[in-house]
Amino acid sequence: MKKSIYKKEYKYFIEVFVEFRNKAGLLQTDLAKKLNVHQSYISKIETDQRRVDVIELREICYHLNTNLIEFASHLEKKIKASKA
């Protein structure tokens, strides 16, 4: 089984991640400061170099003014639309 980071669906995860970050009006550096990490942490997520686990995503969603359910729902819609 291919690692999820290499699946096409992970590309949609990153698109949703960036979309929500932009919707929150945050630059990579802004989000990094809120998470108390380096900007490179966010950059690596957005360039397929770092995977995000569900606990990390939960905290990220909080700082993006959303929640896991909304994030996952948006991701599912994007994946389904790509298959239509």
C-alpha positions as CSV (number, residue, x, y, z in Angstrom):
1,M,0.0,0.0,0.0
2,K,1.3,3.4,-1.0
3,K,2.0,5.9,1.8
4,S,-0.8,8.5,1.9
5,I,1.6,11.3,1.3
6,Y,2.2,9.9,-2.2
7,K,-1.5,9.4,-3.1
8,K,-3.4,11.8,-5.3
9,E,-5.8,12.4,-2.4
10,Y,-2.9,13.9,-0.3
11,K,-2.6,16.6,-3.0
12,Y,-6.2,17.6,-2.2
13,F,-5.4,17.6,1.5
14,I,-2.6,20.1,0.9
15,E,-5.0,22.2,-1.4
16,V,-7.6,22.3,1.4
17,F,-4.9,23.1,4.0
18,V,-3.6,26.1,2.0
19,E,-7.2,27.2,1.2
20,F,-8.1,27.3,4.9
21,R,-4.9,29.1,5.8
22,N,-5.5,31.7,3.2
23,K,-9.2,32.0,4.2
24,A,-8.0,32.7,7.8
25,G,-5.8,35.4,6.3
26,L,-2.6,33.8,7.6
27,L,0.8,33.6,6.0
28,Q,2.9,30.6,6.6
29,T,4.9,32.6,9.2
30,D,1.7,33.7,10.9
31,L,0.4,30.1,11.3
32,A,3.8,29.0,12.4
33,K,3.9,31.6,15.2
34,K,0.5,30.5,16.4
35,L,1.7,26.9,16.5
36,N,5.0,27.8,18.1
37,V,7.0,26.2,15.2
38,H,9.3,27.4,12.5
39,Q,7.9,28.6,9.2
40,S,9.6,25.7,7.5
41,Y,7.3,23.3,9.4
42,I,4.3,24.8,7.5
43,S,6.3,25.0,4.2
44,K,7.1,21.3,4.5
45,I,3.5,20.4,5.0
46,E,2.5,22.5,2.0
47,T,5.2,21.0,-0.3
48,D,4.6,17.3,0.4
49,Q,7.7,17.0,2.6
50,R,5.9,16.4,6.0
51,R,2.9,14.5,6.9
52,V,0.4,15.7,9.5
53,D,-1.2,13.5,12.0
54,V,-4.7,13.9,13.3
55,I,-3.7,15.5,16.6
56,E,-1.5,18.1,14.8
57,L,-4.3,18.7,12.3
58,R,-6.8,19.3,15.1
59,E,-4.5,22.1,16.6
60,I,-3.9,23.5,13.1
61,C,-7.6,23.7,12.5
62,Y,-8.1,25.6,15.7
63,H,-5.7,28.3,14.5
64,L,-7.4,28.3,11.1
65,N,-10.7,29.1,12.8
66,T,-12.2,25.8,11.8
67,N,-12.5,22.2,13.1
68,L,-11.6,18.7,12.0
69,I,-15.2,18.0,10.8
70,E,-15.3,21.0,8.6
71,F,-11.8,20.4,7.3
72,A,-12.5,16.8,6.5
73,S,-15.9,17.6,4.9
74,H,-14.3,20.1,2.6
75,L,-11.5,17.5,1.8
76,E,-14.1,14.8,1.0
77,K,-16.0,17.2,-1.3
78,K,-12.8,18.0,-3.2
79,I,-11.8,14.3,-3.5
80,K,-15.3,13.3,-4.7
81,A,-15.4,16.2,-7.2
82,S,-12.1,15.0,-8.7
83,K,-13.5,11.6,-9.3
84,A,-16.7,12.9,-11.0
